[in-house]
Amino acid sequence: MSKRTRRKFVRDLSTLIAAGAATDLSMGAIPFPFITGNTSAGSAIKQGKTFVGIQMSPHTMLDEGIEACLDLIAETAGVNAVFPYSHAFHTSSLGKPVRYLAKDHGKPPRDLRNKVPAVWVRHNEKYFKDTVLRIKATDKELEFSDRDLFKEIRQPANERGIKVFARILESTGIFIENFDSVLTVDSYGNPGRKACWSNPGYINFWKAVVADMFNSYELDGFQWGAERMGPLMNIILPWNDDPPACFCKHCIERGRAANIDTERAREGYRLLYEYVRRLMTDSPKPPEGVFTVFLRHLIKYPEILSWEYLYRKSREDLQKGMYETIKSIKPDALVGWHVDHQPSSWDIIYRAEMSYEEMAPYSDFIKLILYHEVLGPRIRSWYLDRFKKTILSEISLEQSLELYYDLFGYDKNQEPPVDKLFSEGFSPDYVRRETARSVASANGKTQIFAGIGIDVPGSPPDDPETVYMATLNALEAGAGGIVISREYEEMSVKNLEAIGKAVNDWENKS
Ligand SMILES: [Zn+2]
């Protein structure tokens, strides 16, 4: 039986088992039983020396009960670090539909969309003197708005040998006052929807947030992320229709200081954006070739690439500012960055711009999203289909996928063909290869944490054997630790246990 066929067999088997379990639950004898492998003598998962973090939405922990939740993650997956959001600026609501939530955590999940806060720490005005931005007050009607999670969790976490990391995803200004003052400016001179990395008001805002948090709370670490693409990638692989940014006065100043012709950068971006937008319509394709004319824009306007790099550098500088602020308050805190799925696994421009070694001076760790199952649908919808509409329309989807596998160093014999991308995820071999590549990119200067994804919505179903192999592969490939992802509330116990077993086996072997 080939590896792929075997995987499919295991998956079918686990689906059958899951179906059986669902039948039992529907009979309602014991709702949502909490049964784990560690209930039998000798099979307990142990917390070890390997860093095992887990991401979660804060309200889940409060809903399930802090102690029960910490016990569950320690006893199933050997978790020794929790990553609840302190700020969830990336979404209007942390709650999720019940169909996305695990049913075996010992308590029935609830749909808490628009019912829980986005910000989970209490801020102090005195830290925000250098910015006009303020975090909006939490609506007191929201459930758990009276709770102070990062204070409440401290003692129970200490008692269980679990570190506490605050986790943030930035994005729009839904929860931030005066956000208009830091917005990007696009190549047409119009304001964008997100903040500019180079705006001192935004830079100082983030320094204020982390200074406040590390002065006011006892935190062991911090993870910050921004799921945005650079201006060039968002043209050729459009996540949204926004024109390229940023050309605000602060970016123009940075551009001039870097000896870039800022007007030519703006013009180049405008023309490239308009060219790709035309490609996405039914208008005739350029007779000289779609990809050729794309290259012509870069050759005529090399400022496009310079501006893209400037954008990336300004993002890194913002992270550096937070790193130095935290270290000045708590030198032994672990500070690192969330690299989301696109930059970890298909944004070749992000990858080309700098190595992880170059980020190391302000990174104690870099956590990569390595969700093997959901990568299949994502590559189909977010990569192949989009490139087909833009600059890779001249090659077939099959050719495009083969090119992707080869350029990223993945094994096309292990990974799915085009017609299986939606139904089959990537293999644990992808996790191994991407971890090894990232460890090499870090060159021993910073730690790579592998973000192992389980039960991610939109994903083909996980099975414990594949989850086990993905975890083991990450550790064998040199990951300094793992961070179980996306969020705890989505994760089934059987997959958490598969991770715990892989980590235990790895430690017993090494
Ligand atoms: Zn700007």
Residues whose N, C-alpha, C, O or C-beta is under 5 A from the ligand:
A	BS01	ZN	C196 S198 C246 F247 C248 H250 C251
